[in-house]
Amino acid sequence: MKKTGKLIGAGIGLAAITAAGAYFLYGEKNAKNRERVFGWALKMKGEVLEKMEAMKTIDRDTYLRMVDKIAERYAKLETISASELRHLTVELKNAWAHIDKKL
């Protein structure tokens, strides 16, 4: 019984992370800007997904703090404009509503 519960929990978590990844890459807003995706943006989204995967539980506040910490690191890079980073950070934060539905 415990093993089944763990498998179901793992499956739900994996589904939520997969949904988040699909939303980040293929969401409504991203369809318009897909050709402008930069390597750093994909890396940043990937880091968010990796951090989410490593967490046992996640809530809105934890998710938003995690996105802010990752964005701070990317802000130090000279190749990224502040407006692009701000846009991506807002997009990642707004994705919480979609992720929360899947959880």
N, C-alpha and C positions, 0 to 999 in steps of 0.2 A: 504494500500500500504506500509506504514512504517513497519507494523508488518511482512509482507511477506519478505521485504528486510532484516529485522533483523534475521528472521528464516533462510533465505538463507545464510547470513553471518555467522551465528552460525553453520550451517551445513558444510560450507566450512572449517571453523576453526576446527571443530571436525574431519572432514575427514583428514585434514593436520596433526593433532596431532595423530590420529590413524595410519596414514601412517608412521609418525616418529617413533612411538612406535614399529610398526611391523618391520621397517627397523633396529632399534636398536637391537631387539631381534632375528630377522630372516634374516637379510641382508646376502649378499654373504660372507663377511668376518666372520660373526658370526656363520655361519653354520659349519665352520672348528673348531671353538673354543667353541662351545656351552657347551660342557661338562666341560669346565674350568671356567664357569661363577661363580663368587663368589657373595655372598650376598651383599657385598658392591657395586659391580658393578651394580647390579640390582637397588639398592637404589639410586645410583648416576644417573643412567639413568632415574629413576622415578622422581627424583627431577628436572631434566632438563625438562621432560615432564610437570610436574606440573607448573613450572615457565612459560613455553611456553603457557600453557592453561590460566594462569592468565593474560597474556599480551593481550592488545587489538590489537596492531600492533607489528610486529617483522620484523627486517631486519637482514642482515648478521652480521654487527658490534655488534648489541645488543645481538644477539645469541652467538657470540664468546666470548664477555665479560661475559655473564651469565655462559657459560661453564667454563671459567677460574676461576670465583669466586667460583663456586661449587667445582672445582678441588682443589683450595687452601685449602678449609676446609678439604677435604679428605686427603690431603698431611700431615696433622697434625696427622693422625691416625698411630699408630705404626704397625698395622697388614697389611698395604698395602705397597708393594714395589714401589719404585719410577718408575721403568720400567713399571710395570703393570698400574700404574696411568697415566703415560705418554702415553702409548698405547691406553688406553680408552679415554683419553682427545683428542688425535689426531683423533680417530675414531668418536667421537661425533662431533668434528669440521668438519670433512669431510662429515658428514651426512647432512650438510647444503645444499649441491647441490641437494640432493634427496628431502629434505623438501621444498626447494624453488620451485622445479618443481610442487609439490603438492599444494602449495599456489597459 
